[in-house]
Amino acid sequence: MTAAVFRTPFPTRLTRGVTALALAAGALGAGAVAPAAAHGTTVRPAAPVRPELPVPTGPHPVGTVTARLVDHARHDPWVTSRPYRELMVSVWYPARKTGGSPRAPYMAPGAAERWDAEPRHGIPAGTVDWAGMRVHARQGAPVDGRGGRRPVLLYSAGANDPRTWNTALVEDLASRGYVVVTVDHTYESPGVQFPDGSVEDDEPLKDALAGVTDDESLSRLLKKVMDVRVADDRFVLDRLGDLPGGLSRVVDRNRVGTVGHSAGGIAAAGTMYADKRVKAAVDLDGSLEYNGEPKGTHLTDVARHGVDRPLLLMGRDGVDHTTEPSWGAFWSRTPGWKADFTLRGSRHQTYTDLTAVLPRTGQPRDVVEKNIGTVDPARATAVRRAYVASFFDRWLRDRDDHLLDGPSPRFPEVRHVP
């Protein structure tokens, strides 16, 4: 196993390991889908496209703000000469009104430039105007403080993916009444832009990968990545009382959940294991072991010991607790509430914004199916939004629509794995 495997695009199994270092319902949103090329390799349109994300389905308009958080109690684990750890987060929330507030950009310009420097998940560099894309949330819109305090969720993306890479899911959760904090893990994300305009890339992680010589050293590095992510998440939880724009007055720090894709899913489960403030977690296709390939060894604490709070697993087609050794270990050691669902026809990146973006870039069918599978993209969006919202509604809001009880006629493409 060489360090090169960690550069995007990741091999499928390693992607589940750290990425395993590496979201949304309703229609794909406004705008015509770019015509698909004939069968073949990836293609670039004549000019970069600006895909529209699916419209949020909840009753609330959505606002968003960004914030820099500095942990002066930690040296940065990737750049140890830095005497502090700094993170960028975005906060998504129900807004009181959005008139006069502009639609927020999908990515900051500096982060977008780094993200577009390489092909990403079947999208050639220069194909998408990432900085020009706009989300549905309004920048700095006033917070809706009516209705009391709101449950708060932390979202983490896969490794080498930016914190924006599940905006379709995050916006939908905010429109349903949640405050969602998305976290960029500095020096692991390909580009993190700070308020002064500086951008930090993932070279320190790539340097660490250069020292990987065998499976054991890879496992140690993957564990470090997860330990850093969990520490980042716990620090963000510590700072929920310091959120900008009056948000700290509306978050309910007694109702906290974590959710993530791939490495972010592993971190979501790991943060819940490590921190009793987290009441429930969702793992979207993230393995629970520190290996490049699933072996059932080097298990995370969640897989080794199980958890005492609800955890939802959602895997791509063919991945569930009967086929994934680390998921099976977790399953056998967790007597409490747990659930496992797979989306038929899905691939690893089906659980991200790729379902909204890739079909609009004119890529040939084989490229689309390789990256997001054969499932209808709009249905994949609907599944992610519905199941994640149902889970957190059940455990953080005491609202049970019974979607998670078993197979559902609403979503026949979803397989329940008891």
N, C-alpha and C positions, 0 to 999 in steps of 0.2 A: 504494500500500500504506500503510495508516494504522496508527497504534499500536493502534487498537482490535482489530485482528485477533489480537493477542497475548493477549487476555483469554479465559479459558476460557468455553465450550468452543471449542477452536481449530478453524479450518478444516482440513480433512483434510490438504492438502498442506503447509501451514505446520506443522502438527503433526508431520509427518515431518521437516521441516527442522530446527527447534531443539528442537521438542517432540516437528519437528526442533528446537522447545522443547517440546515436550511431551516371576499369570503363570500349569495347574498340574497331575497324572495322577490317575486314580481318579475316584470319584464326587464329586458336588458337596458331599458332607458331610451331616450330620444335619439334620433339620428340614424341614418341608414348604415347598415353593415357594409363594410368595404367588400367588393366582389372578390371571391376566392380565386386564387390562381389555380391553374391546372395542377395535377399531381406532380410533386417534386420538392425541391429544396425551398428554404425560406426566401422570401422576396421582400424588397423595399418599395413602398409606394413612391410616386413622384414627389410627394411632399409629406412631411410628418403629419400623422393624424392625431386628433384629440378625441379619443373615445369618451362617451358619456357613461357614467356608472348608473346602475339601476336606481330608480327613485326609492327613497325610504318609504316603508309601508305604515309606520306608526302615526299616531294622531298629532305629534308635536313637531313644530319646525325645529331645526337643529342649528346650534351655534358651535363654534370651535375657537380655541385659542392655543397658542404654543407657549412653552415655558422652559427655561434653563434651570435645572436643579443641580446643586453642587453639594457633594458629600465630603465635608472637610475631615471626616473621621477616617477616611480610607485613602491610601495611596492608590493611584490607578493601577489595576492589576496587569494591564497590558503595556503601559508606559510608566514604569516604576519611578522615573524621575519626576513625574507629576505628583505633587503632594496631596492631591485631591482627585476625586472621581466626579466628572460632570456628565450629565445626561440631558438630552432634549426629549421632551414629551409633548404630545398634543392632547388636549382635553376636549371631548365631544359631549354635548349636553342638550337637554330640552331648552329651547329659547322662548322667551316671552313674545318676542316679535323679531322679524328679520328685515323689515323695510329699512332701506338706507344702508344696510350692511352688505358688502360685496361677497360674492361666492368665493370661498377660500381656494387657493391653489392646491392641486394634488400633492405637489412636492415643492420645496424651496429650490430656487434656481441652482445653487451650488450642489445640493444633494442630487437633483435631477441630472446634472451634468455627469456626475460620477456614476449614477445608475445607468445612464445611456452610453457609457464608455465601452460596454461589452454587450454581446447578445444576452438577452435575459429570457429564459423559459420559452424559447422558440421565437422570440421577437428580435429581429436584427437591430443592431445599433442604428440610431437615426430614423427609426420607423415611427416612433411615438413622440409627440411634443409633451413630455412629462411635466415640464414646468408650466406649459400653457393649459394643460387639463384643469378643469374646475370641478370641485365636488359640490354637493347640494348644500352642505352646511355653510352658514354665513359667518365671515370672520368677525369675531368680537361682538356678536349679537348679544343683547342682554339676557341674562339667565332667567328662566322661569322659576321663581321661588315659591309659586303656589303649590299647594298639595303636600307640603312638608318635605322632609329630607328624602333623598333618593338613593337607591343602592348604587354602588360604584363597582366598576369592573376594570381590571388591568388587562391589556392586550399586548402580546408579544408576537412578532412575526418570526418566520423561519430565519435561520442563519444566512447571512449575506443578502437578506431581503430588508427593505426599509420599513419603518413603523407604519407607513401608509399602505402597505401591501395587503390590506384587508379592509379598506375604507368602506366598501359596500356593506359589509357586515356591521362595522362599527357605527356608521351613520344610522343604520336601521335600528340598532339597539338604543342609540340615543333618542331616536324618534319615538321609541316605545317607553321612554321614561327613565333610562339609565344614564348615569354619568360614566363615560368610558375614557380611560387614560391609556394612550398608546405610547410605548416606550421604544426609543432607539438605544441599542446597546453599543456605546461608543467603541470604536476600533474593531467592531465585528460587522456592523452595518457598512455597506459600501461607501456611504457618504452621509455624514451628519453635519448639517449646517447650523452654526450657532448665531445668536443675535448680532454679533459683531461682524458677521459675514464670513468668518473662518469656517473651513470645512475639514473635518477629520475623516480619513478613509480607513480601510481595513488592512493596511499594510502590516501593522503589528501582529494581527492574527495570521496573515500569510507568512510572516517571518517565523512565527511559532510552528506553523505547519512544515516549514523547511526542515525543522529538527525532528520530524516524525520519521522513524526508521522501521518500525514494526508495529504489530497490533497493540502491543502493550503501551508503547509511547503514544499511539493514537488514542487509546482509551484514556490515558492520563490527560491528554489535551481536551478531549471531549468532556471529561468530568470538570476540568477547569472552566470551560465555556459555560457549563450549566451552573457551576457554583457562582460564577460572576453574574450570570443572569438572575439567579435567585437573590443574591445580595442586592442587585440593582432594584428588583421588584420590591424587596422588603424596605429599601430606602425610600422608594416612591410612596409606599404605604405610610411610612413615617411622616411624609411631607403632605399628606392629604389635607392637613390643616392650614397649608400655606399656598393653596392653589389661587391663581389670579382671577380677577373679574367677579369676585363674590362667590365663586364656586365652593369654597370651603364651608360656606354657610348652608349649602344645600346637600352636601354629600353625607350619607349615613355611614359612618365608619364601623358600625356594627353589622352592616350588610355588605360584605365585600366578596367578590368573586374574581377568578382569574381564568383567562381563556387565551389560547394561542395555537398557532399552526406549526407543525414540524418541531424544530427546536423550541419554538415558543410554546408548543403544547407540552413538551417535556418540562419546560420551566414553569408553566402554569400549574402542573401537577406537583412539581418539586417545591414551589413556593407555598402551596397549600400544606404540603407535608411539614414544611419547616416553620410555618407561621400560623398560629391558631386564629389570627384575625381573618383569614380566608375561610369562608364557609362552604364554598363549592367551586369546582374547577372543570373546565372542558379541554380535552386534548384532541386536537384535529390532526390525526395521522402522524403523531410523533411517537417513535419507539421509546421504550423505557429502559434502554441499556446504553452503555458507552462503547459501542462497537460500530465499525463501518458496515458490517453485515450482521443480520440478526443471528445470534448464537445462543442466547439465553445465559450469557455470562456478563460480568461487569455490570450487574443490574443497578439501577438507581434505587434509592431508598424506598420509593413508592412501589417498585416491583418486588423488592426484597421483603418489605414488611407490610405492604398494603396501606390503606388510609382509613381514617375513621370519619371522614366526611364525604359527601357525594362527589363522584367523578364520572363524567360522561366521556366515553371513547367514541370517536367517529373516524373510521378508516376508509381508505380507498378500496376499490373492488378487490376482493380476495384477502384483505387484511382485517383480522379480527382476533379475539382472544384465543381462538382455537388454532390459529395459524401463526401468530406472532408470539414467540417464546416469552418475551418480557411482558407482554399484555397478559399472557396466560398465567405467569407468576403472580402479577398483581391480582388477577381475578381470583386465584385460589386462596390468596392471603387476605382478602377483603370481604368480611362477612356482611358488611353494611350495604347501603344502597350504591349500586353501580349500574351502568347501562352501556351497551355496545351496539352500534349501528354502522352499517356500511352502505355506501352509495354505489349501486350497480353501474358499471360503465365508466367509473371515475378513475382519475389518476391522482398523483400526489398534489399537484398544483390546482386541482379542481376546487380545493378548499380555500382559494385566494381570489384576488381581483383578476387573475388571468382569465377566468371565465367571461368577464365583461370586456376585457381588453383584446385578447388574442383574436377572437372572431372578427374584430373590426379592423384588422391590419392587413387583410387580403392574403393571409397565408394559406397554402394549399391544405387540403383536407388531412393529408397524412401528418403534417406538422401539428395541426390542431388536435388531432386524435392522440398523437404521441404525448402531448403536454396536458390536455384536459380531458382526454378520453372520448367516449362515444355518447356520453350523457348529454342531453340538451342543456346548453349553458344557462338558459333562463331557469330551468328546473333545478339545476345545481345551486343556483343562487337562492331559490326558494327554499330548498332543503336546508342549507346552512343557516339561513336566517330563522326559519321556523324552529328547528331543533335546538339551536343555541338559546333562543329566546324562551322556548318552552322550559328548558332546563333551569335557567336562572329565575324565571317567573315562579317556578315550583319551589325553589329552595331559598330565594331571597325575598319573594313577595307573597308567598303563600297563595299562589294562583296556579291551579293545576288543570291544564286542558287535556290531560291524559294522552298526549301524543307519544310520550315516552313509555307507555305501558306495554307496547308491543307493536306488531305490524299495523300500519295505518292505511286505509283506502285513500286518504288524501295524498299520500306519497308512496305509490306502489313501487317506485324505483329504489326505495330504501329497504334494506334487509335488516331485520332485528335479529341479533345473535344472543339467545338467552344463555 
